[in-house]
Amino acid sequence: MANFYKDNPALKYQLTHPLMQKIVALKERDFADKDKYDYAPADVADALDSYDKVLEIIGEICGEVIAPNAEGVDHDGPQVVNNRVVYAPGTQQNHDTLAQAGLYGMSLPRRYGGLNFSMIPYVMAAELVSRADAGFANIWGLQDCAETIYEFASEDIKQEYLPRVCRGETCSMDLTEPDAGSDLQAVQLKATERDGQWYLNGVKRFITNGDAQIKLVLARSEEGTSDGRGLSYFVVDNKHDDRIKVRRIENKLGIKGSPTCELVFNNVPARLVGMRRMGLIKYVMSLMNGARLGVGAQSVGLSQAAYEEALAYARDRKQFGKAIIEFPAVFEMVSLIKAKLDASRALLYETTRCVDVYKAYEGIEQERKLTPEEKAEYKEYQKMADALTPMLKMFSSEYANQNAYDCIQVHGGSGFMKDYACERLYRDARILTIYEGTSQLQVVAAIRHVTTGTYLKRIREYEAMPCAEAFAPLRQRLAGMTALYEQAVARVTELKNGEYLDFCARRLVEMAGHILMGHLLVLDASRDDMFARSAAVYLNHGEAEVRKHAAFLEHIRPEDVELYKA
């Protein structure tokens, strides 16, 4: 039987990371639930065993149900019937199987029906689902909306909606509109309060899983405003009446099983989440960070699928009397797919660990005052999560596209045909660098961590961590890459030219990313030899990229930016 968790030791390895002891203890509040719930763990080992067993179940469902359904779902797609979405049969089976297994609401507290898992196993589950079908991962992953409800909504809203998420009711985040894409400050869907009840009117577009049962909606609640300060956040119970109509499902290039909808709201009752005017400024920004972590997992899962397809085909396909995997042009390509996969996965779980720690402290702070040491640690992990999240989203999604592209190249002409899964992976990958903030917007979010030294500080921390003697030469090369990065940052920032900095930002962020992922792979390889080859291959790739960017930045000047303007 196919099991996507058991066949991938790189995933189980993440549960052995030294920081997991701390993460589990913080999440479980020193195992306070063990006397209240018979399924609550008694200690760290018990919790990790629960993570492992649940991931085995998800891995089996992914291998035996979701992956076999992927081609049919891609072909059939969802439909609009009487202004409502009807999933493809395979999509409905996927959802029902996971819901019946009790696998929604993994990270939610037990008092709402969740498993109270840390983010690490939840992100692993998202990666597994994405490997099976990146389109269905959007429906699965939108349970992230429950985290926003848990963090910011009133207790009565939590009590009403969170158990429903745990039972498998679907979610959506309704943000974008025809005239408000990346610029969410331009949202115009109107929220009006009458007799203590809020009502929503207007249009939303490009809404993933738009006909979900539980909807978080960004709307303009303040008359006379035109910016983000006039927006509030609302939760909507999408009862199947005619007040929310699905006008259309977008005909997309990829992730076709995930319905992307245009919606019309007509006097839809809604409940305010948190405080008025904080919808975009606080709540959506928090949700978007989680969504970008989700796209990181989705990207890594798709990269894993691309690697599996490329490797299997290269071993099976024979030309000139031998398998094509034996030709340097092919085995170099496959090894680079694997190195990029391992690098992006290392960054995914490093980011998730930072999120886990700071979110745990955030929860504890609601129950008691943090000690000065805890407060300092909370701020440090939050800062690092903020720095790594945009870098993760950019690199993992770009690598997923590159890996899907190279997977088709390994297949040659056959990869251009719908007979092979790589054609679907290629189409599914393309959206990953676009939604939840394009790669260009991730650079905007990341560049301040270049200029303020956050990335360099983290690099120095990695340098101070012990590594196996065998990888000392790789460490030395990373030190040389870091010197080039420092020089490039100093050269660009000393001119204090904003447009010039923006022009150079992508290259500076990429340089930092290659160094950070190189260090993570060296540390992983020091703990487990299965990462040794990827560490070496990735260093060859990353070092060449860093030197290329350094050479470009050494010669480009502010006046040269004019050459690139249309």
Secondary structure as GFF3:
##gff-version 3
##sequence-region A 1 566
A	DSSP	alpha_helix	9	14	.	.	.	ID=ss1
A	DSSP	alpha_helix	20	27	.	.	.	ID=ss2
A	DSSP	three_ten_helix	32	35	.	.	.	ID=ss3
A	DSSP	alpha_helix	44	61	.	.	.	ID=ss4
A	DSSP	pi_helix	62	66	.	.	.	ID=ss5
A	DSSP	alpha_helix	67	76	.	.	.	ID=ss6
A	DSSP	beta_strand	79	81	.	.	.	ID=ss7
A	DSSP	beta_strand	84	86	.	.	.	ID=ss8
A	DSSP	alpha_helix	89	100	.	.	.	ID=ss9
A	DSSP	three_ten_helix	110	112	.	.	.	ID=ss10
A	DSSP	alpha_helix	119	132	.	.	.	ID=ss11
A	DSSP	alpha_helix	134	141	.	.	.	ID=ss12
A	DSSP	three_ten_helix	142	144	.	.	.	ID=ss13
A	DSSP	alpha_helix	145	152	.	.	.	ID=ss14
A	DSSP	alpha_helix	155	166	.	.	.	ID=ss15
A	DSSP	beta_strand	171	174	.	.	.	ID=ss16
A	DSSP	three_ten_helix	184	186	.	.	.	ID=ss17
A	DSSP	beta_strand	190	194	.	.	.	ID=ss18
A	DSSP	beta_strand	197	208	.	.	.	ID=ss19
A	DSSP	beta_strand	214	220	.	.	.	ID=ss20
A	DSSP	three_ten_helix	228	230	.	.	.	ID=ss21
A	DSSP	beta_strand	231	237	.	.	.	ID=ss22
A	DSSP	beta_strand	244	249	.	.	.	ID=ss23
A	DSSP	beta_strand	260	273	.	.	.	ID=ss24
A	DSSP	pi_helix	279	284	.	.	.	ID=ss25
A	DSSP	alpha_helix	285	316	.	.	.	ID=ss26
A	DSSP	beta_strand	318	319	.	.	.	ID=ss27
A	DSSP	beta_strand	322	323	.	.	.	ID=ss28
A	DSSP	three_ten_helix	324	326	.	.	.	ID=ss29
A	DSSP	alpha_helix	328	365	.	.	.	ID=ss30
A	DSSP	alpha_helix	372	411	.	.	.	ID=ss31
A	DSSP	three_ten_helix	412	416	.	.	.	ID=ss32
A	DSSP	alpha_helix	421	429	.	.	.	ID=ss33
A	DSSP	three_ten_helix	430	433	.	.	.	ID=ss34
A	DSSP	alpha_helix	439	451	.	.	.	ID=ss35
A	DSSP	alpha_helix	454	464	.	.	.	ID=ss36
A	DSSP	three_ten_helix	469	471	.	.	.	ID=ss37
A	DSSP	alpha_helix	472	493	.	.	.	ID=ss38
A	DSSP	alpha_helix	498	527	.	.	.	ID=ss39
A	DSSP	three_ten_helix	529	531	.	.	.	ID=ss40
A	DSSP	alpha_helix	532	555	.	.	.	ID=ss41
A	DSSP	three_ten_helix	558	564	.	.	.	ID=ss42
###
